[in-house]
Amino acid sequence: MWLLLMIMFSNPYHIENIKILGNYDTKAICATEVKRAVAIKVNRKLSFGCIKIENHKMVNVLPKIKL
């Protein structure tokens, strides 16, 4: 699984926020989405990139409700 990240900077070396914009099965698809994201011009200091997540297990983070 590949995650597309958007990193927002407030100063050159200070990260203000990191957001996950999507998850993809292949690096090629994620790289295509990076190009789409970069093409959108905004007035903020942003960086986009893909990271690979290996050996992950989806975890249900919702509390169990007893009925």
N, C-alpha and C positions, 0 to 999 in steps of 0.2 A: 504494500500500500504506500502511496506517495501523498504527502500533504503539501498543499500550496499555502505558503505563509505570506502575510503582509506585515512588515516591520515598520513601525512609525518611530521616527527620531524626533526628539525635541532639541537636541544639540548634536554636534558631530559624533560624539561618543556616548550619548545617553539615549537609551531606548525608552520611549514613552509607553509603547504598547505593542503586543504581537497578537495578530488575529489569524485563525485558520479560515481560509476562504473556501477550501474544498479538499476532497480526497479523491484519488484517482488510482486506477489499477496499474498504469504504466508511466514510466518517466516521460515518454514522448508526449502523452496527453497532458501531463502536468506542465511540461515545458511550453506547449502550445498555449495553455491558459496563462502562463507567466507573460508571454508575449502580448496576449490580449489585455492583461492588467496593466502592463507598462505603457501600452498605447493610450490609455486613458490619462490625460494630463490633469494633474491636481496641483494645488498650491502648497502641498505639504512635502516634507522630506520622507519619502517612502522607499522601501526596498521590497522586492518580491523574490521568492525562491521556493524550490521544491526540496523536501527532505524525505528520505526513505525511512519507513517504520517497518522493522522486521520483528517476527515472533510476537505479534501483538495478540491480545485477547480482548474482545469486547466485553466490558463489564457493565452490568446494570447498576447505575448509581442511584436509582430511585429507591426509596425505602419500601420495604415490604409492608403491605397493608393487610391486616387480618380482618376477615369479614365474619 
